[in-house]
Amino acid sequence: MTSAPAIELRTFTELDAARGDLLDVYAEVRAPLLHLPNYAVTAFGERLDRHGAEPGFAAVLAYAGDHPVGYAYGNKIEDGDRYWQRTSPAPDEKYTVQPAVALKEIGVRPGWRGTGTARRIHDTLLAGRDEQHVTLMVNEAAGDGKVHALYRSWGYQDIGHSQPSPASPRLTVMIRRIR
C-alpha cells in the first residue's frame, strides 16, 4: 500500500447533495462492467435512489480538492428486511435481532487504490453508527478474489450468499462487528 495523498472525507445523510458525485465516481470505478445490465449507471442510479430513501442512509465521499475520488454508502436494515430475506442460508439470529448497517457500495477510482483511501472511507462511514454489525455483499470474482480477501482482512466473515436481482451475479454475504 502506498501512502495516501491528502483527501477530505465528507459525510452526507441526504442523497441529493452527493448523488452527482456518487454517479461520477461509480462510472469510473465500474467502467469495465458498465456494459452489463446490473452494473449500468442507470441501474446503479435506480438502486442509489431507493437506498437513499431508506432509513439510516449515509454516504462518505473522499475528495482530493474538489475532485471526488472514492465513496461508500449504506443504510440501516432490520430483521425481516429484504436484504436478510435474500440471504441463504438464513443468517443467524444474533445478526438480525438488532438493526445492522448494510454497506451497499464502496469504490475508489483506480488511481487511488492501494492508498488506504477505501479503508478510511469505510471506517468513517461506520464511526458514528449505533448498530453493532455491518454487512456487505461481494462478488468473489471481483479483482480475481482480491476484494473478497481485502474484506476478510478488515474483519468480515462469510455468512451466506445472495442474488439481489436476476441481473446480479451470486454474491457472498459478509458481516463483522462495527466496534
C-alpha positions as CSV (number, residue, x, y, z in Angstrom):
1,M,0.0,0.0,0.0
2,T,1.3,3.4,-0.9
3,S,0.9,6.4,1.3
4,A,-2.5,8.1,1.0
5,P,-2.4,11.6,-0.6
6,A,-4.3,14.3,1.3
7,I,-8.0,13.8,1.0
8,E,-11.0,15.3,2.7
9,L,-13.8,13.0,3.8
10,R,-17.3,14.4,3.7
11,T,-20.4,12.7,5.2
12,F,-23.8,13.0,3.7
13,T,-27.2,11.9,5.2
14,E,-29.2,13.3,2.3
15,L,-28.7,11.8,-1.1
16,D,-29.4,14.9,-3.2
17,A,-26.2,16.6,-2.0
18,A,-24.0,13.7,-3.0
19,R,-25.8,12.0,-5.9
20,G,-23.9,13.5,-8.8
21,D,-20.5,12.8,-7.3
22,L,-21.6,9.2,-6.4
23,L,-22.6,8.6,-10.0
24,D,-19.4,10.2,-11.3
25,V,-17.1,8.0,-9.2
26,Y,-19.2,4.9,-9.8
27,A,-18.9,5.3,-13.6
28,E,-15.1,5.2,-13.4
29,V,-14.9,2.5,-10.7
30,R,-17.2,0.1,-12.6
31,A,-16.1,1.2,-16.1
32,P,-15.1,-2.4,-17.2
33,L,-18.5,-3.7,-16.2
34,L,-20.9,-0.9,-17.4
35,H,-22.0,-3.0,-20.4
36,L,-23.6,-5.5,-18.0
37,P,-27.2,-4.6,-17.1
38,N,-26.7,-4.9,-13.4
39,Y,-23.7,-2.5,-13.5
40,A,-25.1,0.1,-15.9
41,V,-25.0,3.6,-14.5
42,T,-28.8,3.8,-14.9
43,A,-29.3,0.6,-12.8
44,F,-26.9,2.0,-10.1
45,G,-28.8,5.3,-10.1
46,E,-32.1,3.4,-9.5
47,R,-30.6,1.4,-6.7
48,L,-29.0,4.5,-5.2
49,D,-32.3,6.4,-5.2
50,R,-34.0,3.5,-3.5
51,H,-31.3,3.1,-0.9
52,G,-31.1,6.9,-0.3
53,A,-34.7,6.9,0.7
54,E,-34.3,4.1,3.2
55,P,-33.8,4.6,7.0
56,G,-30.3,5.4,8.2
57,F,-28.9,6.3,4.8
58,A,-25.4,7.8,5.0
59,A,-22.6,8.3,2.4
60,V,-19.0,9.2,2.8
61,L,-17.1,10.6,-0.2
62,A,-13.4,11.3,-0.4
63,Y,-12.2,14.4,-2.2
64,A,-8.8,15.5,-3.5
65,G,-9.5,19.2,-3.7
66,D,-12.9,19.4,-5.4
67,H,-12.5,16.0,-7.2
68,P,-14.3,13.0,-5.7
69,V,-12.0,10.0,-5.6
70,G,-14.0,7.4,-3.7
71,Y,-17.2,6.7,-1.8
72,A,-19.1,4.3,0.4
73,Y,-22.7,4.4,1.4
74,G,-25.2,2.3,3.3
75,N,-28.3,2.2,5.4
76,K,-29.9,0.6,8.4
77,I,-31.5,-2.9,7.9
78,E,-33.7,-4.7,10.4
79,D,-35.0,-8.2,10.9
80,G,-37.3,-9.1,8.0
81,D,-35.6,-6.7,5.6
82,R,-35.3,-8.0,2.0
83,Y,-31.6,-8.0,2.4
84,W,-31.8,-10.7,5.0
85,Q,-34.7,-12.5,3.2
86,R,-32.5,-13.0,0.1
87,T,-29.5,-14.3,2.2
88,S,-29.1,-18.1,2.1
89,P,-28.8,-19.8,4.4
90,A,-30.8,-17.6,6.7
91,P,-28.4,-15.6,8.8
92,D,-28.0,-16.4,12.5
93,E,-30.5,-14.5,14.7
94,K,-27.5,-12.8,16.5
95,Y,-27.0,-10.8,13.3
96,T,-30.7,-9.9,12.7
97,V,-32.2,-9.5,16.1
98,Q,-30.9,-5.9,16.2
99,P,-30.6,-3.4,13.3
100,A,-27.4,-3.6,11.3
101,V,-25.7,-1.4,8.7
102,A,-25.8,-2.7,5.2
103,L,-22.8,-1.3,3.3
104,K,-24.4,-1.2,-0.1
105,E,-21.4,0.2,-2.2
106,I,-17.8,1.1,-1.8
107,G,-15.5,2.2,-4.6
108,V,-12.3,4.1,-5.2
109,R,-11.0,5.5,-8.5
110,P,-8.2,3.3,-9.9
111,G,-5.5,5.9,-9.3
112,W,-6.4,6.0,-5.6
113,R,-6.4,2.2,-5.0
114,G,-3.8,0.8,-2.7
115,T,-3.5,4.1,-0.8
116,G,-5.7,3.2,2.2
117,T,-8.5,5.5,0.9
118,A,-11.1,2.8,0.8
119,R,-10.4,1.8,4.4
120,R,-10.6,5.4,5.6
121,I,-13.9,5.9,3.8
122,H,-15.3,2.6,5.3
123,D,-14.2,3.5,8.8
124,T,-15.6,7.0,8.6
125,L,-19.0,5.7,7.4
126,L,-19.2,3.3,10.4
127,A,-17.7,5.6,13.0
128,G,-20.9,7.3,14.1
129,R,-23.3,4.3,13.7
130,D,-25.3,2.9,16.6
131,E,-25.7,-0.6,15.1
132,Q,-23.5,-3.4,16.3
133,H,-22.8,-5.1,13.0
134,V,-22.1,-4.1,9.4
135,T,-22.8,-6.4,6.5
136,L,-21.9,-6.3,2.8
137,M,-22.2,-8.4,-0.3
138,V,-19.2,-9.1,-2.6
139,N,-18.7,-10.8,-5.9
140,E,-16.0,-13.3,-5.1
141,A,-14.6,-12.9,-8.6
142,A,-14.0,-9.1,-8.2
143,G,-10.4,-8.3,-8.7
144,D,-9.6,-12.0,-9.1
145,G,-10.6,-12.5,-5.5
146,K,-8.6,-9.6,-4.1
147,V,-11.7,-7.7,-3.0
148,H,-13.1,-10.6,-1.0
149,A,-9.7,-11.1,0.6
150,L,-9.5,-7.4,1.4
151,Y,-12.8,-7.5,3.3
152,R,-11.6,-10.6,5.2
153,S,-8.5,-8.6,6.2
154,W,-10.9,-5.9,7.6
155,G,-12.5,-8.5,9.8
156,Y,-15.5,-9.5,7.7
157,Q,-16.6,-13.2,7.6
158,D,-18.7,-15.1,5.1
159,I,-22.2,-15.9,6.3
160,G,-24.1,-16.9,3.1
161,H,-25.0,-15.9,-0.4
162,S,-27.5,-13.7,-2.1
163,Q,-28.6,-12.8,-5.6
164,P,-30.3,-9.5,-5.2
165,S,-31.8,-9.4,-8.7
166,P,-31.9,-11.7,-11.7
167,A,-29.3,-9.5,-13.4
168,S,-26.9,-9.6,-10.4
169,P,-24.2,-12.2,-10.0
170,R,-24.4,-14.5,-7.0
171,L,-22.8,-12.6,-4.1
172,T,-21.2,-13.6,-0.9
173,V,-22.7,-12.0,2.2
174,M,-20.2,-11.0,4.8
175,I,-20.5,-9.5,8.3
176,R,-18.4,-8.1,11.1
177,R,-18.9,-6.2,14.4
178,I,-18.6,-2.4,14.0
179,R,-16.6,-2.0,17.1
